[in-house]
Amino acid sequence: MTPDEATVLRCSFGIGGVTPMGYEEIARRTGMSREKVRRTERQAMETLRSSGQANAARTFLAENTSADKGATHPRPH
């Protein structure tokens, strides 16, 4: 996973104490375009799925976002 992919996932899903953000806010904070943020998130998710690390990521997310259960993701689907 690239540093950009890791940053986008952290910001998008609120990993590591970061408040979850939408594409626009991530774009402003990183200097990427909104479309670049969207593509980067998609690529990062594909990397996780195909790398065999998906179960570890699910566990990590479950353990680190438990306080946010029931919260909705800030960006529209």
mmCIF file of the N, C-alpha and C atoms, coordinates in Angstrom:
data_MODEL
# 
_entry.id   MODEL 
# 
loop_
_atom_site.group_PDB 
_atom_site.id 
_atom_site.type_symbol 
_atom_site.label_atom_id 
_atom_site.label_alt_id 
_atom_site.label_comp_id 
_atom_site.label_asym_id 
_atom_site.label_entity_id 
_atom_site.label_seq_id 
_atom_site.pdbx_PDB_ins_code 
_atom_site.Cartn_x 
_atom_site.Cartn_y 
_atom_site.Cartn_z 
_atom_site.occupancy 
_atom_site.B_iso_or_equiv 
_atom_site.pdbx_formal_charge 
_atom_site.auth_seq_id 
_atom_site.auth_comp_id 
_atom_site.auth_asym_id 
_atom_site.auth_atom_id 
_atom_site.pdbx_PDB_model_num 
ATOM 1   N N  . MET A 1 1  ? 0.857   -1.170  0.000  1.00 0.00 ? 1  MET A N  1 
ATOM 2   C CA . MET A 1 1  ? 0.000   0.000   0.000  1.00 0.00 ? 1  MET A CA 1 
ATOM 3   C C  . MET A 1 1  ? 0.906   1.237   0.000  1.00 0.00 ? 1  MET A C  1 
ATOM 4   N N  . THR A 1 2  ? 0.538   2.212   -0.803 1.00 0.00 ? 2  THR A N  1 
ATOM 5   C CA . THR A 1 2  ? 1.336   3.436   -0.886 1.00 0.00 ? 2  THR A CA 1 
ATOM 6   C C  . THR A 1 2  ? 1.002   4.362   0.291  1.00 0.00 ? 2  THR A C  1 
ATOM 7   N N  . PRO A 1 3  ? 1.881   5.314   0.585  1.00 0.00 ? 3  PRO A N  1 
ATOM 8   C CA . PRO A 1 3  ? 1.566   6.285   1.639  1.00 0.00 ? 3  PRO A CA 1 
ATOM 9   C C  . PRO A 1 3  ? 0.278   7.061   1.363  1.00 0.00 ? 3  PRO A C  1 
ATOM 10  N N  . ASP A 1 4  ? 0.031   7.433   0.109  1.00 0.00 ? 4  ASP A N  1 
ATOM 11  C CA . ASP A 1 4  ? -1.212  8.138   -0.227 1.00 0.00 ? 4  ASP A CA 1 
ATOM 12  C C  . ASP A 1 4  ? -2.428  7.272   0.067  1.00 0.00 ? 4  ASP A C  1 
ATOM 13  N N  . GLU A 1 5  ? -2.358  5.990   -0.294 1.00 0.00 ? 5  GLU A N  1 
ATOM 14  C CA . GLU A 1 5  ? -3.472  5.083   -0.037 1.00 0.00 ? 5  GLU A CA 1 
ATOM 15  C C  . GLU A 1 5  ? -3.736  4.965   1.462  1.00 0.00 ? 5  GLU A C  1 
ATOM 16  N N  . ALA A 1 6  ? -2.674  4.825   2.239  1.00 0.00 ? 6  ALA A N  1 
ATOM 17  C CA . ALA A 1 6  ? -2.831  4.713   3.693  1.00 0.00 ? 6  ALA A CA 1 
ATOM 18  C C  . ALA A 1 6  ? -3.445  5.984   4.272  1.00 0.00 ? 6  ALA A C  1 
ATOM 19  N N  . THR A 1 7  ? -2.989  7.137   3.817  1.00 0.00 ? 7  THR A N  1 
ATOM 20  C CA . THR A 1 7  ? -3.526  8.417   4.301  1.00 0.00 ? 7  THR A CA 1 
ATOM 21  C C  . THR A 1 7  ? -5.004  8.543   3.982  1.00 0.00 ? 7  THR A C  1 
ATOM 22  N N  . VAL A 1 8  ? -5.365  8.221   2.744  1.00 0.00 ? 8  VAL A N  1 
ATOM 23  C CA . VAL A 1 8  ? -6.767  8.338   2.324  1.00 0.00 ? 8  VAL A CA 1 
ATOM 24  C C  . VAL A 1 8  ? -7.645  7.398   3.148  1.00 0.00 ? 8  VAL A C  1 
ATOM 25  N N  . LEU A 1 9  ? -7.207  6.163   3.374  1.00 0.00 ? 9  LEU A N  1 
ATOM 26  C CA . LEU A 1 9  ? -8.012  5.236   4.178  1.00 0.00 ? 9  LEU A CA 1 
ATOM 27  C C  . LEU A 1 9  ? -8.147  5.718   5.620  1.00 0.00 ? 9  LEU A C  1 
ATOM 28  N N  . ARG A 1 10 ? -7.050  6.203   6.186  1.00 0.00 ? 10 ARG A N  1 
ATOM 29  C CA . ARG A 1 10 ? -7.131  6.717   7.558  1.00 0.00 ? 10 ARG A CA 1 
ATOM 30  C C  . ARG A 1 10 ? -8.151  7.849   7.654  1.00 0.00 ? 10 ARG A C  1 
ATOM 31  N N  . CYS A 1 11 ? -8.071  8.769   6.719  1.00 0.00 ? 11 CYS A N  1 
ATOM 32  C CA . CYS A 1 11 ? -8.985  9.921   6.739  1.00 0.00 ? 11 CYS A CA 1 
ATOM 33  C C  . CYS A 1 11 ? -10.420 9.505   6.422  1.00 0.00 ? 11 CYS A C  1 
ATOM 34  N N  . SER A 1 12 ? -10.583 8.644   5.451  1.00 0.00 ? 12 SER A N  1 
ATOM 35  C CA . SER A 1 12 ? -11.916 8.252   5.009  1.00 0.00 ? 12 SER A CA 1 
ATOM 36  C C  . SER A 1 12 ? -12.681 7.473   6.074  1.00 0.00 ? 12 SER A C  1 
ATOM 37  N N  . PHE A 1 13 ? -11.984 6.578   6.785  1.00 0.00 ? 13 PHE A N  1 
ATOM 38  C CA . PHE A 1 13 ? -12.646 5.710   7.744  1.00 0.00 ? 13 PHE A CA 1 
ATOM 39  C C  . PHE A 1 13 ? -12.374 6.074   9.199  1.00 0.00 ? 13 PHE A C  1 
ATOM 40  N N  . GLY A 1 14 ? -11.631 7.148   9.429  1.00 0.00 ? 14 GLY A N  1 
ATOM 41  C CA . GLY A 1 14 ? -11.395 7.592   10.794 1.00 0.00 ? 14 GLY A CA 1 
ATOM 42  C C  . GLY A 1 14 ? -10.481 6.677   11.581 1.00 0.00 ? 14 GLY A C  1 
ATOM 43  N N  . ILE A 1 15 ? -9.476  6.136   10.946 1.00 0.00 ? 15 ILE A N  1 
ATOM 44  C CA . ILE A 1 15 ? -8.538  5.220   11.594 1.00 0.00 ? 15 ILE A CA 1 
ATOM 45  C C  . ILE A 1 15 ? -7.465  6.026   12.317 1.00 0.00 ? 15 ILE A C  1 
ATOM 46  N N  . GLY A 1 16 ? -7.121  5.590   13.510 1.00 0.00 ? 16 GLY A N  1 
ATOM 47  C CA . GLY A 1 16 ? -6.040  6.234   14.246 1.00 0.00 ? 16 GLY A CA 1 
ATOM 48  C C  . GLY A 1 16 ? -6.441  7.529   14.922 1.00 0.00 ? 16 GLY A C  1 
ATOM 49  N N  . GLY A 1 17 ? -7.691  7.634   15.292 1.00 0.00 ? 17 GLY A N  1 
ATOM 50  C CA . GLY A 1 17 ? -8.140  8.826   16.000 1.00 0.00 ? 17 GLY A CA 1 
ATOM 51  C C  . GLY A 1 17 ? -8.536  9.987   15.114 1.00 0.00 ? 17 GLY A C  1 
ATOM 52  N N  . VAL A 1 18 ? -8.455  9.804   13.806 1.00 0.00 ? 18 VAL A N  1 
ATOM 53  C CA . VAL A 1 18 ? -8.863  10.838  12.862 1.00 0.00 ? 18 VAL A CA 1 
ATOM 54  C C  . VAL A 1 18 ? -10.377 10.783  12.707 1.00 0.00 ? 18 VAL A C  1 
ATOM 55  N N  . THR A 1 19 ? -11.028 11.925  12.682 1.00 0.00 ? 19 THR A N  1 
ATOM 56  C CA . THR A 1 19 ? -12.463 11.968  12.431 1.00 0.00 ? 19 THR A CA 1 
ATOM 57  C C  . THR A 1 19 ? -12.703 11.609  10.960 1.00 0.00 ? 19 THR A C  1 
ATOM 58  N N  . PRO A 1 20 ? -13.640 10.693  10.679 1.00 0.00 ? 20 PRO A N  1 
ATOM 59  C CA . PRO A 1 20 ? -13.911 10.335  9.279  1.00 0.00 ? 20 PRO A CA 1 
ATOM 60  C C  . PRO A 1 20 ? -14.259 11.572  8.453  1.00 0.00 ? 20 PRO A C  1 
ATOM 61  N N  . MET A 1 21 ? -13.728 11.601  7.236  1.00 0.00 ? 21 MET A N  1 
ATOM 62  C CA . MET A 1 21 ? -13.921 12.751  6.350  1.00 0.00 ? 21 MET A CA 1 
ATOM 63  C C  . MET A 1 21 ? -14.463 12.291  5.004  1.00 0.00 ? 21 MET A C  1 
ATOM 64  N N  . GLY A 1 22 ? -15.092 13.207  4.303  1.00 0.00 ? 22 GLY A N  1 
ATOM 65  C CA . GLY A 1 22 ? -15.542 12.963  2.941  1.00 0.00 ? 22 GLY A CA 1 
ATOM 66  C C  . GLY A 1 22 ? -14.437 13.281  1.954  1.00 0.00 ? 22 GLY A C  1 
ATOM 67  N N  . TYR A 1 23 ? -14.688 12.977  0.690  1.00 0.00 ? 23 TYR A N  1 
ATOM 68  C CA . TYR A 1 23 ? -13.684 13.205  -0.354 1.00 0.00 ? 23 TYR A CA 1 
ATOM 69  C C  . TYR A 1 23 ? -13.231 14.663  -0.426 1.00 0.00 ? 23 TYR A C  1 
ATOM 70  N N  . GLU A 1 24 ? -14.160 15.593  -0.322 1.00 0.00 ? 24 GLU A N  1 
ATOM 71  C CA . GLU A 1 24 ? -13.801 17.019  -0.428 1.00 0.00 ? 24 GLU A CA 1 
ATOM 72  C C  . GLU A 1 24 ? -12.811 17.428  0.653  1.00 0.00 ? 24 GLU A C  1 
ATOM 73  N N  . GLU A 1 25 ? -13.078 17.034  1.898  1.00 0.00 ? 25 GLU A N  1 
ATOM 74  C CA . GLU A 1 25 ? -12.197 17.416  2.991  1.00 0.00 ? 25 GLU A CA 1 
ATOM 75  C C  . GLU A 1 25 ? -10.840 16.740  2.871  1.00 0.00 ? 25 GLU A C  1 
ATOM 76  N N  . ILE A 1 26 ? -10.834 15.469  2.478  1.00 0.00 ? 26 ILE A N  1 
ATOM 77  C CA . ILE A 1 26 ? -9.557  14.785  2.276  1.00 0.00 ? 26 ILE A CA 1 
ATOM 78  C C  . ILE A 1 26 ? -8.770  15.480  1.173  1.00 0.00 ? 26 ILE A C  1 
ATOM 79  N N  . ALA A 1 27 ? -9.448  15.843  0.110  1.00 0.00 ? 27 ALA A N  1 
ATOM 80  C CA . ALA A 1 27 ? -8.784  16.532  -1.008 1.00 0.00 ? 27 ALA A CA 1 
ATOM 81  C C  . ALA A 1 27 ? -8.152  17.842  -0.542 1.00 0.00 ? 27 ALA A C  1 
ATOM 82  N N  . ARG A 1 28 ? -8.886  18.616  0.246  1.00 0.00 ? 28 ARG A N  1 
ATOM 83  C CA . ARG A 1 28 ? -8.335  19.887  0.755  1.00 0.00 ? 28 ARG A CA 1 
ATOM 84  C C  . ARG A 1 28 ? -7.112  19.647  1.629  1.00 0.00 ? 28 ARG A C  1 
ATOM 85  N N  . ARG A 1 29 ? -7.185  18.651  2.474  1.00 0.00 ? 29 ARG A N  1 
ATOM 86  C CA . ARG A 1 29 ? -6.078  18.395  3.418  1.00 0.00 ? 29 ARG A CA 1 
ATOM 87  C C  . ARG A 1 29 ? -4.854  17.798  2.750  1.00 0.00 ? 29 ARG A C  1 
ATOM 88  N N  . THR A 1 30 ? -5.037  17.040  1.691  1.00 0.00 ? 30 THR A N  1 
ATOM 89  C CA . THR A 1 30 ? -3.907  16.363  1.053  1.00 0.00 ? 30 THR A CA 1 
ATOM 90  C C  . THR A 1 30 ? -3.388  17.052  -0.193 1.00 0.00 ? 30 THR A C  1 
ATOM 91  N N  . GLY A 1 31 ? -4.181  17.970  -0.742 1.00 0.00 ? 31 GLY A N  1 
ATOM 92  C CA . GLY A 1 31 ? -3.777  18.623  -1.984 1.00 0.00 ? 31 GLY A CA 1 
ATOM 93  C C  . GLY A 1 31 ? -4.109  17.806  -3.227 1.00 0.00 ? 31 GLY A C  1 
ATOM 94  N N  . MET A 1 32 ? -4.819  16.702  -3.046 1.00 0.00 ? 32 MET A N  1 
ATOM 95  C CA . MET A 1 32 ? -5.261  15.885  -4.182 1.00 0.00 ? 32 MET A CA 1 
ATOM 96  C C  . MET A 1 32 ? -6.590  16.427  -4.689 1.00 0.00 ? 32 MET A C  1 
ATOM 97  N N  . SER A 1 33 ? -6.934  16.065  -5.906 1.00 0.00 ? 33 SER A N  1 
ATOM 98  C CA . SER A 1 33 ? -8.273  16.390  -6.391 1.00 0.00 ? 33 SER A CA 1 
ATOM 99  C C  . SER A 1 33 ? -9.257  15.409  -5.755 1.00 0.00 ? 33 SER A C  1 
ATOM 100 N N  . ARG A 1 34 ? -10.531 15.775  -5.755 1.00 0.00 ? 34 ARG A N  1 
ATOM 101 C CA . ARG A 1 34 ? -11.562 14.900  -5.204 1.00 0.00 ? 34 ARG A CA 1 
ATOM 102 C C  . ARG A 1 34 ? -11.563 13.564  -5.943 1.00 0.00 ? 34 ARG A C  1 
ATOM 103 N N  . GLU A 1 35 ? -11.421 13.619  -7.254 1.00 0.00 ? 35 GLU A N  1 
ATOM 104 C CA . GLU A 1 35 ? -11.397 12.405  -8.073 1.00 0.00 ? 35 GLU A CA 1 
ATOM 105 C C  . GLU A 1 35 ? -10.178 11.544  -7.739 1.00 0.00 ? 35 GLU A C  1 
ATOM 106 N N  . LYS A 1 36 ? -9.028  12.154  -7.513 1.00 0.00 ? 36 LYS A N  1 
ATOM 107 C CA . LYS A 1 36 ? -7.822  11.423  -7.144 1.00 0.00 ? 36 LYS A CA 1 
ATOM 108 C C  . LYS A 1 36 ? -8.020  10.724  -5.790 1.00 0.00 ? 36 LYS A C  1 
ATOM 109 N N  . VAL A 1 37 ? -8.678  11.391  -4.851 1.00 0.00 ? 37 VAL A N  1 
ATOM 110 C CA . VAL A 1 37 ? -8.972  10.777  -3.551 1.00 0.00 ? 37 VAL A CA 1 
ATOM 111 C C  . VAL A 1 37 ? -9.865  9.555   -3.750 1.00 0.00 ? 37 VAL A C  1 
ATOM 112 N N  . ARG A 1 38 ? -10.893 9.688   -4.561 1.00 0.00 ? 38 ARG A N  1 
ATOM 113 C CA . ARG A 1 38 ? -11.816 8.578   -4.824 1.00 0.00 ? 38 ARG A CA 1 
ATOM 114 C C  . ARG A 1 38 ? -11.073 7.397   -5.440 1.00 0.00 ? 38 ARG A C  1 
ATOM 115 N N  . ARG A 1 39 ? -10.243 7.674   -6.453 1.00 0.00 ? 39 ARG A N  1 
ATOM 116 C CA . ARG A 1 39 ? -9.489  6.602   -7.111 1.00 0.00 ? 39 ARG A CA 1 
ATOM 117 C C  . ARG A 1 39 ? -8.490  5.956   -6.154 1.00 0.00 ? 39 ARG A C  1 
ATOM 118 N N  . THR A 1 40 ? -7.849  6.786   -5.339 1.00 0.00 ? 40 THR A N  1 
ATOM 119 C CA . THR A 1 40 ? -6.856  6.274   -4.386 1.00 0.00 ? 40 THR A CA 1 
ATOM 120 C C  . THR A 1 40 ? -7.521  5.371   -3.358 1.00 0.00 ? 40 THR A C  1 
ATOM 121 N N  . GLU A 1 41 ? -8.693  5.776   -2.859 1.00 0.00 ? 41 GLU A N  1 
ATOM 122 C CA . GLU A 1 41 ? -9.417  4.930   -1.906 1.00 0.00 ? 41 GLU A CA 1 
ATOM 123 C C  . GLU A 1 41 ? -9.798  3.602   -2.556 1.00 0.00 ? 41 GLU A C  1 
ATOM 124 N N  . ARG A 1 42 ? -10.283 3.671   -3.772 1.00 0.00 ? 42 ARG A N  1 
ATOM 125 C CA . ARG A 1 42 ? -10.678 2.451   -4.483 1.00 0.00 ? 42 ARG A CA 1 
ATOM 126 C C  . ARG A 1 42 ? -9.479  1.519   -4.665 1.00 0.00 ? 42 ARG A C  1 
ATOM 127 N N  . GLN A 1 43 ? -8.341  2.078   -5.054 1.00 0.00 ? 43 GLN A N  1 
ATOM 128 C CA . GLN A 1 43 ? -7.139  1.272   -5.247 1.00 0.00 ? 43 GLN A CA 1 
ATOM 129 C C  . GLN A 1 43 ? -6.666  0.671   -3.920 1.00 0.00 ? 43 GLN A C  1 
ATOM 130 N N  . ALA A 1 44 ? -6.731  1.452   -2.854 1.00 0.00 ? 44 ALA A N  1 
ATOM 131 C CA . ALA A 1 44 ? -6.308  0.958   -1.541 1.00 0.00 ? 44 ALA A CA 1 
ATOM 132 C C  . ALA A 1 44 ? -7.191  -0.203  -1.095 1.00 0.00 ? 44 ALA A C  1 
ATOM 133 N N  . MET A 1 45 ? -8.485  -0.083  -1.306 1.00 0.00 ? 45 MET A N  1 
ATOM 134 C CA . MET A 1 45 ? -9.400  -1.158  -0.930 1.00 0.00 ? 45 MET A CA 1 
ATOM 135 C C  . MET A 1 45 ? -9.117  -2.418  -1.760 1.00 0.00 ? 45 MET A C  1 
ATOM 136 N N  . GLU A 1 46 ? -8.833  -2.237  -3.026 1.00 0.00 ? 46 GLU A N  1 
ATOM 137 C CA . GLU A 1 46 ? -8.501  -3.375  -3.893 1.00 0.00 ? 46 GLU A CA 1 
ATOM 138 C C  . GLU A 1 46 ? -7.180  -4.015  -3.436 1.00 0.00 ? 46 GLU A C  1 
ATOM 139 N N  . THR A 1 47 ? -6.219  -3.202  -3.060 1.00 0.00 ? 47 THR A N  1 
ATOM 140 C CA . THR A 1 47 ? -4.943  -3.710  -2.558 1.00 0.00 ? 47 THR A CA 1 
ATOM 141 C C  . THR A 1 47 ? -5.170  -4.561  -1.320 1.00 0.00 ? 47 THR A C  1 
ATOM 142 N N  . LEU A 1 48 ? -5.996  -4.077  -0.402 1.00 0.00 ? 48 LEU A N  1 
ATOM 143 C CA . LEU A 1 48 ? -6.290  -4.849  0.808  1.00 0.00 ? 48 LEU A CA 1 
ATOM 144 C C  . LEU A 1 48 ? -6.984  -6.166  0.477  1.00 0.00 ? 48 LEU A C  1 
ATOM 145 N N  . ARG A 1 49 ? -7.952  -6.108  -0.415 1.00 0.00 ? 49 ARG A N  1 
ATOM 146 C CA . ARG A 1 49 ? -8.691  -7.326  -0.770 1.00 0.00 ? 49 ARG A CA 1 
ATOM 147 C C  . ARG A 1 49 ? -7.789  -8.368  -1.424 1.00 0.00 ? 49 ARG A C  1 
ATOM 148 N N  . SER A 1 50 ? -6.906  -7.923  -2.298 1.00 0.00 ? 50 SER A N  1 
ATOM 149 C CA . SER A 1 50 ? -6.099  -8.857  -3.068 1.00 0.00 ? 50 SER A CA 1 
ATOM 150 C C  . SER A 1 50 ? -4.811  -9.261  -2.366 1.00 0.00 ? 50 SER A C  1 
ATOM 151 N N  . SER A 1 51 ? -4.451  -8.591  -1.298 1.00 0.00 ? 51 SER A N  1 
ATOM 152 C CA . SER A 1 51 ? -3.171  -8.875  -0.655 1.00 0.00 ? 51 SER A CA 1 
ATOM 153 C C  . SER A 1 51 ? -3.254  -9.960  0.409  1.00 0.00 ? 51 SER A C  1 
ATOM 154 N N  . GLY A 1 52 ? -4.445  -10.424 0.706  1.00 0.00 ? 52 GLY A N  1 
ATOM 155 C CA . GLY A 1 52 ? -4.574  -11.413 1.765  1.00 0.00 ? 52 GLY A CA 1 
ATOM 156 C C  . GLY A 1 52 ? -4.584  -10.780 3.145  1.00 0.00 ? 52 GLY A C  1 
ATOM 157 N N  . GLN A 1 53 ? -4.574  -9.470  3.203  1.00 0.00 ? 53 GLN A N  1 
ATOM 158 C CA . GLN A 1 53 ? -4.575  -8.772  4.480  1.00 0.00 ? 53 GLN A CA 1 
ATOM 159 C C  . GLN A 1 53 ? -5.966  -8.292  4.866  1.00 0.00 ? 53 GLN A C  1 
ATOM 160 N N  . ALA A 1 54 ? -6.967  -8.700  4.137  1.00 0.00 ? 54 ALA A N  1 
ATOM 161 C CA . ALA A 1 54 ? -8.314  -8.218  4.383  1.00 0.00 ? 54 ALA A CA 1 
ATOM 162 C C  . ALA A 1 54 ? -8.809  -8.582  5.781  1.00 0.00 ? 54 ALA A C  1 
ATOM 163 N N  . ASN A 1 55 ? -8.544  -9.795  6.234  1.00 0.00 ? 55 ASN A N  1 
ATOM 164 C CA . ASN A 1 55 ? -9.008  -10.190 7.569  1.00 0.00 ? 55 ASN A CA 1 
ATOM 165 C C  . ASN A 1 55 ? -8.318  -9.381  8.655  1.00 0.00 ? 55 ASN A C  1 
ATOM 166 N N  . ALA A 1 56 ? -7.020  -9.140  8.489  1.00 0.00 ? 56 ALA A N  1 
ATOM 167 C CA . ALA A 1 56 ? -6.295  -8.325  9.464  1.00 0.00 ? 56 ALA A CA 1 
ATOM 168 C C  . ALA A 1 56 ? -6.841  -6.900  9.469  1.00 0.00 ? 56 ALA A C  1 
ATOM 169 N N  . ALA A 1 57 ? -7.166  -6.382  8.304  1.00 0.00 ? 57 ALA A N  1 
ATOM 170 C CA . ALA A 1 57 ? -7.714  -5.029  8.215  1.00 0.00 ? 57 ALA A CA 1 
ATOM 171 C C  . ALA A 1 57 ? -9.091  -4.961  8.870  1.00 0.00 ? 57 ALA A C  1 
ATOM 172 N N  . ARG A 1 58 ? -9.929  -5.967  8.631  1.00 0.00 ? 58 ARG A N  1 
ATOM 173 C CA . ARG A 1 58 ? -11.256 -5.989  9.253  1.00 0.00 ? 58 ARG A CA 1 
ATOM 174 C C  . ARG A 1 58 ? -11.144 -6.002  10.778 1.00 0.00 ? 58 ARG A C  1 
ATOM 175 N N  . THR A 1 59 ? -10.226 -6.816  11.284 1.00 0.00 ? 59 THR A N  1 
ATOM 176 C CA . THR A 1 59 ? -10.018 -6.886  12.727 1.00 0.00 ? 59 THR A CA 1 
ATOM 177 C C  . THR A 1 59 ? -9.543  -5.541  13.262 1.00 0.00 ? 59 THR A C  1 
ATOM 178 N N  . PHE A 1 60 ? -8.573  -4.950  12.574 1.00 0.00 ? 60 PHE A N  1 
ATOM 179 C CA . PHE A 1 60 ? -8.044  -3.655  12.991 1.00 0.00 ? 60 PHE A CA 1 
ATOM 180 C C  . PHE A 1 60 ? -9.151  -2.600  13.009 1.00 0.00 ? 60 PHE A C  1 
ATOM 181 N N  . LEU A 1 61 ? -9.933  -2.552  11.949 1.00 0.00 ? 61 LEU A N  1 
ATOM 182 C CA . LEU A 1 61 ? -11.013 -1.567  11.871 1.00 0.00 ? 61 LEU A CA 1 
ATOM 183 C C  . LEU A 1 61 ? -12.051 -1.807  12.966 1.00 0.00 ? 61 LEU A C  1 
ATOM 184 N N  . ALA A 1 62 ? -12.391 -3.057  13.196 1.00 0.00 ? 62 ALA A N  1 
ATOM 185 C CA . ALA A 1 62 ? -13.378 -3.365  14.224 1.00 0.00 ? 62 ALA A CA 1 
ATOM 186 C C  . ALA A 1 62 ? -12.887 -2.924  15.602 1.00 0.00 ? 62 ALA A C  1 
ATOM 187 N N  . GLU A 1 63 ? -11.612 -3.142  15.868 1.00 0.00 ? 63 GLU A N  1 
ATOM 188 C CA . GLU A 1 63 ? -11.054 -2.785  17.169 1.00 0.00 ? 63 GLU A CA 1 
ATOM 189 C C  . GLU A 1 63 ? -10.861 -1.280  17.330 1.00 0.00 ? 63 GLU A C  1 
ATOM 190 N N  . ASN A 1 64 ? -10.602 -0.586  16.232 1.00 0.00 ? 64 ASN A N  1 
ATOM 191 C CA . ASN A 1 64 ? -10.262 0.830   16.320 1.00 0.00 ? 64 ASN A CA 1 
ATOM 192 C C  . ASN A 1 64 ? -11.406 1.776   15.981 1.00 0.00 ? 64 ASN A C  1 
ATOM 193 N N  . THR A 1 65 ? -12.531 1.236   15.607 1.00 0.00 ? 65 THR A N  1 
ATOM 194 C CA . THR A 1 65 ? -13.678 2.098   15.306 1.00 0.00 ? 65 THR A CA 1 
ATOM 195 C C  . THR A 1 65 ? -14.902 1.692   16.110 1.00 0.00 ? 65 THR A C  1 
ATOM 196 N N  . SER A 1 66 ? -14.714 0.903   17.165 1.00 0.00 ? 66 SER A N  1 
ATOM 197 C CA . SER A 1 66 ? -15.847 0.404   17.937 1.00 0.00 ? 66 SER A CA 1 
ATOM 198 C C  . SER A 1 66 ? -16.659 1.528   18.556 1.00 0.00 ? 66 SER A C  1 
ATOM 199 N N  . ALA A 1 67 ? -16.024 2.654   18.892 1.00 0.00 ? 67 ALA A N  1 
ATOM 200 C CA . ALA A 1 67 ? -16.754 3.785   19.470 1.00 0.00 ? 67 ALA A CA 1 
ATOM 201 C C  . ALA A 1 67 ? -17.661 4.438   18.438 1.00 0.00 ? 67 ALA A C  1 
ATOM 202 N N  . ASP A 1 68 ? -17.373 4.199   17.158 1.00 0.00 ? 68 ASP A N  1 
ATOM 203 C CA . ASP A 1 68 ? -18.139 4.830   16.084 1.00 0.00 ? 68 ASP A CA 1 
ATOM 204 C C  . ASP A 1 68 ? -19.219 3.917   15.522 1.00 0.00 ? 68 ASP A C  1 
ATOM 205 N N  . LYS A 1 69 ? -19.462 2.757   16.152 1.00 0.00 ? 69 LYS A N  1 
ATOM 206 C CA . LYS A 1 69 ? -20.478 1.850   15.620 1.00 0.00 ? 69 LYS A CA 1 
ATOM 207 C C  . LYS A 1 69 ? -21.816 2.571   15.562 1.00 0.00 ? 69 LYS A C  1 
ATOM 208 N N  . GLY A 1 70 ? -22.470 2.364   14.450 1.00 0.00 ? 70 GLY A N  1 
ATOM 209 C CA . GLY A 1 70 ? -23.748 3.016   14.250 1.00 0.00 ? 70 GLY A CA 1 
ATOM 210 C C  . GLY A 1 70 ? -23.607 4.365   13.559 1.00 0.00 ? 70 GLY A C  1 
ATOM 211 N N  . ALA A 1 71 ? -22.403 4.904   13.520 1.00 0.00 ? 71 ALA A N  1 
ATOM 212 C CA . ALA A 1 71 ? -22.193 6.183   12.837 1.00 0.00 ? 71 ALA A CA 1 
ATOM 213 C C  . ALA A 1 71 ? -22.207 5.924   11.339 1.00 0.00 ? 71 ALA A C  1 
ATOM 214 N N  . THR A 1 72 ? -22.661 6.882   10.596 1.00 0.00 ? 72 THR A N  1 
ATOM 215 C CA . THR A 1 72 ? -22.692 6.728   9.149  1.00 0.00 ? 72 THR A CA 1 
ATOM 216 C C  . THR A 1 72 ? -21.449 7.354   8.561  1.00 0.00 ? 72 THR A C  1 
ATOM 217 N N  . HIS A 1 73 ? -21.056 6.843   7.407  1.00 0.00 ? 73 HIS A N  1 
ATOM 218 C CA . HIS A 1 73 ? -19.893 7.371   6.714  1.00 0.00 ? 73 HIS A CA 1 
ATOM 219 C C  . HIS A 1 73 ? -20.269 8.743   6.167  1.00 0.00 ? 73 HIS A C  1 
ATOM 220 N N  . PRO A 1 74 ? -19.368 9.744   6.240  1.00 0.00 ? 74 PRO A N  1 
ATOM 221 C CA . PRO A 1 74 ? -19.733 11.114  5.897  1.00 0.00 ? 74 PRO A CA 1 
ATOM 222 C C  . PRO A 1 74 ? -19.970 11.372  4.416  1.00 0.00 ? 74 PRO A C  1 
ATOM 223 N N  . ARG A 1 75 ? -19.550 10.496  3.537  1.00 0.00 ? 75 ARG A N  1 
ATOM 224 C CA . ARG A 1 75 ? -19.726 10.807  2.124  1.00 0.00 ? 75 ARG A CA 1 
ATOM 225 C C  . ARG A 1 75 ? -20.834 9.959   1.536  1.00 0.00 ? 75 ARG A C  1 
ATOM 226 N N  . PRO A 1 76 ? -21.513 10.493  0.555  1.00 0.00 ? 76 PRO A N  1 
ATOM 227 C CA . PRO A 1 76 ? -22.613 9.754   -0.059 1.00 0.00 ? 76 PRO A CA 1 
ATOM 228 C C  . PRO A 1 76 ? -22.086 8.560   -0.845 1.00 0.00 ? 76 PRO A C  1 
ATOM 229 N N  . HIS A 1 77 ? -22.895 7.528   -0.954 1.00 0.00 ? 77 HIS A N  1 
ATOM 230 C CA . HIS A 1 77 ? -22.497 6.321   -1.700 1.00 0.00 ? 77 HIS A CA 1 
ATOM 231 C C  . HIS A 1 77 ? -23.078 6.354   -3.075 1.00 0.00 ? 77 HIS A C  1 
# 
